[in-house]
Amino acid sequence: MGSAPILIRDVRVFDGLHSEVSEPRSVLVEDRRIAAIGGDATSTGSLVIEGGGRVLMPGLTDAHVHLFAAGNTEVGLAMGSTGSGYYQALAEAGRMLMRGFTAVRDMGGDVTALRQVLDAGTYPGPRIYPSQAALSQTSGHGDFSCAYDDATTFGGAPSRAEGIGFMRVADGRDQVLAAAREQLKRGATQIKVMAGGGVTSAHDPLDVVQYTVDELRAAVEAAADWGTYVSAHVFSDEGIRRAVAAGIKSIEHGHLASEETIRLLKDEGVWLSTQPFLEGDHSFSSPESTAKNKEVCDGVARTYAWARAAGTRIAFGTDLLLEPSKAARQSEMLTRLAGTFGFSPVEALKMVTSGNAALFRLCGERDPYKAARFGEITVGAWADLLIVEGDPTRDLSLLGAPEDNLAVIVKDGRVHRNRLA
C-alpha cells in the first residue's frame, strides 16, 4: 500500500525514548516510514501539515485488548450470528485508531483476518499482534461450558467461546502442544495461556492455579519452536511463580502478587503486563464475580508501586471487553497512570509507546511489522504519529479526550485525521 509523502513542520517532538520535548522542527514521512527529522526533513510534492508548535509523539499502544470482544456483549457473542461479531470487531478497530492507538496486542480472539485487512489499508485500525484463541484447562478461566457439560476431553461439545475461536480448552501436554500449534497456524504472534483463576469465569476462584508446569512448558516449547513466546493470564502469587518457572515471558494482570514475586519478575526478565483497573470498569450480574473484581482492583496500586520500586518491566493494557458502551474508557484508563497510580506523564508516555513496543517485539520472526520499529520517532521507524493539542508530557489527561485533543492521527504513513489542514 503506497502513501504520499508528508512533511510535518513546526512541531516539538516527544520521541517516545527520551524525557525531553525537542525545539520546533520538521519531520518527513515517506514510504510509510519516518524519512528525516530536523534539517534534512524537506521534500517537494508532499502533503504539508503545519504543526504550529504543537507536540508530535508516537502513536499509542495497548498491550492487552480483545478486539473481537470489546465491540460485542456476552449475549451477542453467545447467541448472535458469528458474522456480527467480526463486523463489530472491525468497527471497534476503527474507533480504537481514532483514539490514537496505532498498535495493540490482542490477547484472545480470532483476529488474524482482521489484522490482514487493516494492514492492507482496506479499513482503518491499529496494527494487531494476535494471540488467537487463549488456551485453558478444563475448569479454567477459558472454559465457558456449563458445569453439567461433559469435558471436551471426554467427548463433550466445545463451548461457543471455542466455536468462535476465542478460547481453546486443552488438557495434558499433547493437547496443549496441539492447541498452541493450532494458534500459530492461524496467525498468532504469541501464545496466551490461562494459568490461574479469573474474574469473569464461573468455575475458578482467583486463588486456583491452572495448568501444571509440564503443560505450561509444552506451550512454551511450541512457541519457542516458532521463535516466539507465551504470555499468561494469572493473578495469584503461586500461579505467577509457576508460570515463570515454565519459561513464560509476560504475566497478564498479576494484581494479587506479593512484593517478592514482583521482584522475581525483574530478576527473571519477565514482563508485567498489567492494567490500571478501577471497580467500575467492569460490571457483573454474578455476586461472586463482583467480589473477585473488587479483590483484583484493590491490588492495583500496590502492584504498580512494587513493580516501579523493583524496576520490573511494566506494560500498559486495558482488557476491556463484553461491554461496548465502556470501550472508549481505554483513553481514560491511560491517563490514570499519572492521575491515580503515581507515574509521571513522561514515564507513562514511554510505557505506552516505546515500552509496550519492546514487549510486542518479543515475537521475533513472527512479528508482522519487523521491517521497522514503532513506538518511537526515529529515522526509519514506521510513521505512526499523533499531533496533540497541548503538551502530554506535562498533562497526560489530554489523551483522555482524543476527539478534542488529537489534531492529527497518522498510521503507517497514512493520514486518518487532519484538523490542521
LINBEL-V385127 format. One record per helix or strand. SS is the DSSP state (H for helix, E for strand). FROM is the first residue (numbers start at 1). TO is the last residue. If there is no record, write none. Layout:
SS | FROM | TO
SS | FROM | TO
This chain:
E | 6 | 14
E | 25 | 30
E | 33 | 37
H | 38 | 40
E | 47 | 50
E | 55 | 58
E | 60 | 65
H | 67 | 70
H | 74 | 79
H | 82 | 98
E | 101 | 106
E | 109 | 109
H | 112 | 119
E | 127 | 130
E | 132 | 132
E | 134 | 136
H | 152 | 154
H | 160 | 163
E | 167 | 169
H | 172 | 185
E | 191 | 194
E | 196 | 196
E | 209 | 209
H | 213 | 225
E | 230 | 236
H | 237 | 246
E | 250 | 256
H | 259 | 268
E | 271 | 275
H | 279 | 281
H | 287 | 298
H | 300 | 310
E | 314 | 317
H | 324 | 326
H | 329 | 339
H | 345 | 366
E | 382 | 382
E | 385 | 388
H | 396 | 400
H | 402 | 405
E | 406 | 411
E | 414 | 418
